[in-house]
Amino acid sequence: MKNRITKLLIISVLLSSVLCTSGCTGNDRSSKASSKAPSSVSSSSVSVVSEEEESSGFTDYGTRVYPESWNDNGIFSAYYQKAYDIVQNMTLEEKAGQIILARCPALDGAAWAKEFHLGGYVLFGRDFDDYTRNEITANNRAYIDSQKIPMIIAVDEEGGDVSRLSYNPELTDHKFRSPRELFEIGGIQAIIDEASEKNKLMKSLNINTNLAPVCDISMSEEDFMYSRSLGQAPDITSDFVRQYTSVSQSEGISVALKHFPGYGNNADTHTGIAIDERTYETFVQNDFKPFKAGIDEGAHMVLVSHNIVKCMDEDYPASLSSKVHDILRNELGFTGIIITDDLEMDAINKYITDYSPNVAAVLAGNDMLCVSDYEEAYNDMITAVQNAKIDPDVLDHAATRVIAWKYAKGLITE
């Protein structure tokens, strides 16, 4: 065995010395998807495996012990060692792709997912409109099965203004209502009843993650987030978030608490930078409470906004701020997946940093990047590791947590 491994390592070194790597084109596949099958991407990390190892899906070079400094006794910690074993046998390209939650391209989604080793897709209205139920289900299954590590298939299904499933009358005979509207009709129980209906529908379509609930507290009709929020005081909102998290995850749908650290009355970050002037005490007494309720209930994800929250970090949007991420980890005790809001929003595009937003997001402490241009994100991370802007251990840690989550969800079973 020792001689075989030695030979494989020698072959790997020789191949690495003669291969010339090439970058991707930079096109946004989400809006310019090609109808042809993608060509294979050259790798800067060449993996030489035997036929037996290739057929098993993962190369086995022996178990390496999960770093003790990473052990947070978190909600996925039972799977950290298994996930770490997989990550140690992955190429740099595979790790970079694994922490991307990409907007699903219009064409050839399974092929693109395989080429870029994507960790997951998020579906929008176009991914439901004009498709039959069977086609949607089959498409999602093809995405999940497109590579060795099954994909996260997510959707923004808040209800009300943000209801992707309601685009298709074959999926439901009524539009899913917002939590605010349901609360006015029948309190929190009405929200939970409809959440359970949506969960069953999502499961039947091979969707396993919902980028909801909205935990933001908004009491004024002038607020951008007003129609999407529950519109109630912190304690009632916290109870809603706790129950929503419990029912969704017990029914197999991971939730993403959003938009940390709390949107408040700030402007729309889809169209520009929002600067939050509120005091830290305001967040402690109000905005943090619903997030803490969901975290204590075991929420799998927290989605971070692009607001610049001056009392936490005057220089960086929350999604790119290590200070905000430290608060989420160390003060609120969150051990799950931290994900950015969409990094294509204008609040990020107009923001100038020493790094690309994708690299800055990884350095801030995000485990996954929500992006439309996944090719750019993929290349940015690979280049940053190669140029020593991102420590390889940082990427390893994020990929390990994502894969541990997939173990916890039952997507990986071996």
Secondary structure as UniProt FT lines:
FT   HELIX           2..18
FT   TURN            29..31
FT   HELIX           51..56
FT   HELIX           68..70
FT   TURN            75..76
FT   HELIX           77..79
FT   HELIX           80..88
FT   HELIX           92..98
FT   STRAND          100..103
FT   HELIX           109..116
FT   STRAND          120..123
FT   HELIX           125..127
FT   TURN            128..130
FT   HELIX           133..144
FT   STRAND          152..155
FT   STRAND          157..159
FT   TURN            160..161
FT   STRAND          162..163
FT   HELIX           165..167
FT   TURN            169..171
FT   HELIX           179..204
FT   TURN            205..206
FT   STRAND          209..210
FT   TURN            221..222
FT   TURN            224..225
FT   HELIX           226..228
FT   HELIX           234..250
FT   TURN            251..252
FT   STRAND          254..260
FT   TURN            264..265
FT   TURN            269..270
FT   STRAND          275..276
FT   HELIX           280..282
FT   HELIX           283..287
FT   HELIX           288..296
FT   TURN            297..298
FT   STRAND          301..304
FT   STRAND          308..309
FT   TURN            310..312
FT   HELIX           318..320
FT   HELIX           322..326
FT   HELIX           327..331
FT   STRAND          337..340
FT   TURN            343..344
FT   HELIX           346..349
FT   HELIX           357..364
FT   STRAND          368..371
FT   HELIX           374..386
FT   TURN            387..388
FT   HELIX           392..409
//
